[in-house]
């Protein structure tokens, strides 16, 4: 029985949007599948890993299609469509428990499973609050902090990004307690609409892939539920569980009395760090760098266990007393590689106090790094 006949891209584009969460190894074989459903003139693709669920929709112009619902291997179906030429017309046929994928010169026979057996995430009707923001704004908020979250920390609430809204502001926070990143953006919500949720790492990574960062007015609606958060944008509905727990009081970690300041060009500082990193320790725990800040000069120094040393110097506009501070190289590289800015303002108090990094002329981002001993 012919199900649909349509262009390859009309199948491939929405399919690619949902396959990112499909794991290679599954406890339930059906979770390696994608649900494909046709209802009237709408074609829907849905995947889930039981923690997240993504739905993508596209329209159908062919009036001869049938309404149907089935599941098929997401990876195999995607690989087949990718292998076909652009502008190829693809027909889908159902033959008992098989899906036949046909083009003019190709034919593929895939095993299918009933969509009723797929463990969908049940919609929760208790929406606590919602907010609408531009996609590019949410993408910046997530991107500017996601590198700072912990990796498999026993304090599970540190393994995600805090997404918080309150009157006039939406903010994201990421921390592993050794460094902290905070990004904010203005919002237009009711004063009583304050809410926060901790988004898992994988949720943040998938959102960064799907959200657009162009200048068009592409909005995303965020709905908060007791145990889930729902993102609706473009033709995508993304539902994710949230990490249960109370986030730390991050505002206490932001220093307020750092009175020594210097502005560093992002590219020049990044290049200096990359040079000295060549002779830094390979062990991440001890991969530190010394920053010796003197009047008019910054000296970046690394040394490894073989007592080899690398030094890079760069001129800076600094007139305060000298500071010799040690920081993790990766903490600095993460900042410089992820946050879009021409320069950063480093504010310091002493060699034993945390460093506050902001963007000159902006108050929507800050990054705190604790010093280390090497």
N, C-alpha and C positions, 0 to 999 in steps of 0.2 A: 504494500500500500504506500503510495506516494504521500509523504508528510509535507514537505516544503521544497520549493525550488527558488534559490536566491543566489546573489553574488557571494563569492568566497569571503570578501571583507565584511559583509554583513553578518557573517558567523564568527569570523576570526577576531574582530575588534572587541566585541563584548566578552568573548571567551577569554581573551588575554587579560581582561580586567579582573576576572574572578579566579584565575588559576594560581595566583601568587601564594595563596594560603594552603594549597593542596600539598600535603607532605608526601614524600616518596614512601615512607614506611608508616602504615596505618594500623591501629588496633582493630579497626572495623574496615574491611575491604571496600565497602560502599563509599567511604569517605574519600577514596581516590577518584571518585566519579564526580561528574557535574550533572546537575539536573537541567534538562532542556525542556522548556514548556512553551507551547504556542496556544494563545487564547485570542481569538478574533484577529486583530492585526498587530499583535504584540508578541515578540519572541523574548523569552526570559531565560537567563543562565544563572544558576545558583550553586555555590560551593560552600563548604563549611569544614572546620576542623574541631567542632564542638565548643570552641572558645570564641570563634569569630564566624561570621557568615556574610558573604558578599553576594549581592544580586545586581546584575546588569541587564538592561533592557534595550531592545532595538525594534524599530518598526519593520513591518513586512508590506511590500508593495504588491506581491503576488496574491491575487484573489483566490487562487486554487489550493491554498494550503489547508491542512487539516488541524484541528485542535488536538493536541496530544501532550503527554507528559512521560518522560523516561529519564534514565540516568545512563551515562556512558563514561568510559575512562577519559578523564580530563586531559591528561598528558598525551595519550594516543590521538585523541580527536584534534587536539591543538597541533601536534606534529604533522598530522595528515593535511590539515588546512594550510599550514606554513609551507609544506612541500609543493602545493599547487601553485600555478602561475597566477599573477594578478589578473583581476577581471574575469576569472574563471567562474562559470555558472555551476553551482553545486546543487545536487538533488539528494534529499534524504528519504530513504524508504525504510519502512518497518516490516520485518519478516519474522514473526513470532518473537523469539528472544534475541533477535539480531537487528542491528542498525546498518543499513547499506548506504555507504557514502559514495556517490557517483558523480564524476565529471565526464567530459566528452571522451576522454581516453583513459580514465582511471576508475578503479572500483575497489572499495575497502569494505570488509565485513567485520563489524565490531559486536562484541557481546554486550548486552544491556541488562540492567536490573530495574525492578519497578521503583518508581519515585516514592511510593508510599512507604518503602523501607528506609528511606533516607532520613536521618535524625535532624530535622530542622530545628532551629532555635525558635521557641514559641514567643510570639509577640506579647509584651507586657503592656497592658493598657494604662498603668499608673505612671504617667509622665510627670516627673517632679518639676521640671522647668525646661525651657528651650531657648535657643539663641540662634541668630543668623549672622554669619560673618562671610567675608570674601574668602574664596578658596586660597588665594595667594597669601592672605594674612594668616590663616590657620597653618598653611604650609611653612611660613617663616617662623611662626611661634614654635612649631614642633621641631623644625630643623635646627633652630638656634639652641636647643637644650638637649636633644635626644642622645648626643654623644657622651653626656655627663652622667647618665644613669648607671647603676650598678649592674654587674653581670652575674646572675645566679647567687645573689646575696641571700643569706638565711633570713635577713630582714626583708621579706618579700615585697614590702611596699616601696623599697628602694629600686626594685627591678622594673620600674615603669615611670612614665612622665605624669606629673600632676597637671591636670587641666582644671582650672578654677575660674569661675565667673562671679562677679559681684557688680554693684552699681557702677556703671561707667567704665568697666575694665574687664578684659579677659587675659589670663596669664597662664604660662606654662613654666614648670620647674623640673629640673633633672639634677640629681645628686647621688654620689656614692659615699658621701660624708668626707671625702678628701678634696672634692671640688664641687662647685654648685653653679648651675646656669639658670638664669631667670629672664624670661622674655614677656613683654606685655604689649597690649594693643587696646585702644579705646573700643567700647561697645555701647550699644543703646538698649539697655534692658531695665526692667523695673527694679527698684531698690530691694524688693523682697524676693528677687529671683536668684539670690546667691546660691551657688552650689559648686561642688568640686568632685572630681573622680580621678582615679589613678589608672592610666591607660597602659596595658602591657607593651613590652618592647615590640613584639611582632605586629601589634595593632598600629603602632606609630610608624613602623617601617613600611607597612602596606599603604597607609594613608599618604605617606610621602611619595610613594610611587603613583598614586591615583590622582592626587590633587593637582590642579593646574596652577601655574604661577605667572600667568600672563596678566596684562593690565585690564582685561575686560571684566565686566561686572558678573563674574561667575561666583555665585554664592553657595554656601553649604549650610544646611540647617542641622543643628546639633540638639538632640533630645536626650535628656538625662532621665534614666529609670533607676529604681533601687539597686539593681545588680548589673545593669547594662547601660551602654551609651549607643545612640544611633546617629549615624551621619548620612544625610541625604544630599546628593549633589549630582549635577549633570544627569545621567541615566543610571546612577549607581545608588544602591542602599547598602550601607556598611553597618553591621551590628556587631558589637564586641562586648564580651564580659569585662568588668572592671576588677582591678585588684582590691580585695577586701582589706581594709585596715585604715589607720589614721596616719596621715603624712606628718613628717617632722615639722617643727616650727622653724622653717627655713629663714625667716626674716632675722632671727638672732645670729645667723652665720654671716650676715652681710656687714662688713666693717664700716664704721661711720667716721673714724678719726684718722684716716690715712691722709697725711698732709704733704707727702712728697709725691710729686707727679712727673711723669714723662710720657710723651706721645711717641709711639713707635709705628713706623710704616709697616703695614701688614706684609707686603711682599719682601721687603728687605729683611725684616726680622725672620720670616719663614725661611728664606734662603740661608741665613746665618745658622739657624737651628738645624736645617737639613745637612749643612756641612759638618758641624761638630757632632751630629748624631752618628756619623760614620765610625767614630772611635768611642762611642758610648758603650756602656755595659749591655750585653745582649739580654740579660735577665731583666724583665720588665719591672720587678720589684725595686731594683737598684738603678734604674735608668734615669738618672737625674742630670741636671745641667746647672752650673753656677752662672749667675748673672751678677757681674761686678759693675755697679753703676757709679760713675764718677762724673765730675763736672765736664760736660761736653762729650762724654764717651761711655759706651756700653761694651763690656767685654763678656762674650759668651764662651764658657769653658766646659768641656766634658772630658772625663777621664775614665778608663776602664780598669779591669782587675789586673791587666798586664802593665799597668802604669803608663800606658800610652795616653797622649793628651792632644786635644784639638782646641784651637782658639780662633775665634772670629770676632773682629771688632767693627763697630759701626758708630758714627757720630750721632749724638742725641742732644736735644735742648734740655739740659738739666743743670741746675745751679745749687742744689741742696747738698747736704753732707753725703759722703759715700755710703753705699749699702752693698753688702755681699750676701746674696740670698740664693738658696738652692731650691729648685722646683723640678717636678717631673717633666721630662721632655714631652711625653705623650699628652699631658694636660695642656701644654702650650700648642702643640701641633694640632690637636683636636679643635681648639678655638680658631686657629688661623685657617684651617682647612674647611671649616663648616660655616662660619659666620661671615656674611658678606659685608665688608667694610674696608675702606681704604687705609684706615689707621685705627689704633686702639690707645686709649688713655690708661696707663698703669698707675695706680695709686698705692703707695706703700707707707708703712709706719716704721718697721724695723725688720731685721732679718728673721725674726722669730714670729712675726705676725702674718696673717693671711694677706694676700695681694688681691686688690679689687680692680677688675678690668671693665671698662665701659667704652662706649663709642662716643668720640667727641661730638658735641652738638645734639646728642640724642639721649633720651631718658627711658628708652623702651627695652634696654638690655643691660645685664650685668653678669659678670663671671667672677667667682671667688675661688682662689687656689691656695691651699695650705702649703707652707714650705716643708721641705724634708731635710733629713740629714744624710749626707753621703761621704 
